[in-house]
Amino acid sequence: MISKVKSIMLRLFNPDNQYSVLAKNRLADHEFKYEICVIANGNIPTFQLSILEPLVNQAGQQKANVHLITESAIKKRGGVGSWFAAYLKVNNVTHVIFCRYSGMYYQELLSHCSLNRVPTLYCIDDDLLNVPRELGEDKYLFHNSPARLESVKSLLNQVDLVYCSNSRLRDKLHENGVSRQIEILRVFSAGKVLKEPELRLPAKIGYMGYDHEHDLKLVLPALVLLLQKHRHLSFELFGKISKPPELDQFGDRVRCIPCESNYSDFMSRLVGLQWDIGICPLVNTAFNNVKNNNKWVEYTSAGIAVVASKSNVYDECFRGNCGVWANQDKWFESLESLICCKTKRYTLVSKAQKKLMKEYTHSEQREQLCFLLDLCVHKCSLINSKPV
């Protein structure tokens, strides 16, 4: 499905094409209620996880046609001109979703949407107005450039509706001066059981992440001790985090796996790694405290037991013995409790997967998202009906 979205994007922004080629590229033979244009900095995970997966990629449950327009594609067109107005009309676009967008031309995009009475939403799952330096200098400078901060602030305060990943982030956005109505998508990250747990002695611990070296430092002392004590153990990093030098002593027992940009490929690779335990270390910062529980959903889907820093990020999904807390200096004890008891790990994953299938389903995520899309139409009509 993602390849089809990309083909739409490539044809749309081919400078040799005329507007006639903007005719709808249906992903099925019948009409859909929603024709959605997503504007994002790139083909980012949030777009794939929280928009494409629930609306398009669930077999037999497709609810929408979803078109992706990236910041680079807009730049290649030389900005926003008559092509965007034509695109909205020819495709009968019902909604435009700015997914974590912080790029240029936001005002022109909003103006065309307003003129064509197309409802607009902003989808956000991090505090993009306060990205800390700890995430890396490049990411810090990127998100904190005055132009990008202004883009995010303006969009959050001008779209018809904002939706975010949890109540903590909603409250933070209001504190930052966002005046627009903000709704919560309770199931912002949904999953399904891709691999059931096996009753075996845990042998592999893993961590997936992007630019979170400062979080990984929390658990490094415990990992070193565990790898020294349990010779059968191995540790893997999946993503963009470099191997810490503290782990060099363990040779090929510590492995780095490159990230996968396609979400379906990412989940398939995660399942194939066959981790027994997945870690979620989080430094106690304002930025981390408004993050979502995506890692628990993804680890649980892949049959992996979850050990996390004590944080309100995982409060809800850990209830009912569906995860193990690791307070500050308790990482060693928390991890070893699973390593030394295969039954405990098996039971924990089984309970977590039952919760996943009951409370974090794609069907519920899709239902909530469709409700917000309909609510946004109502909000847009109210805004446009006000006298000038």
Buried (B, 14 or more C-beta within 10 A) or exposed (E): BBEBBBEBBEEBBEEEEEBEEBEBBEBEEEEBEBBBBBBBBBBBBBBBBBBBBBBBBBEEEBBBBBBBBBBEBBEEBEEBEEBBBBBBEBBEBBBBBBBBBBBBBBBBBBBBBBEEEBBBBBBBBBBBBBBBEBBBEEBBEBBBEEEBBEBBBEBBEBBBBBBBBBEBBBEBBEEBEBEBEBBBBBBBBBBBBBBEBEEEEBBBBBBBBEBBBBBBEBBBEBBBBBBEEBEEBBBBBBBBBEBBEEBEEBEEBBBEBEBBEBBBEBBEBBBEBBBBBBBBBBBEBEBBBBBBBBBBBBBBBBBBBBBBBBBEBBEBBBEEEBBBBBEEEBBBEBBBBBBEBBEBBBBBBBBBBBBBBEBBBBEBBBEBBBEBBBBBBEBBEEEEEEEE
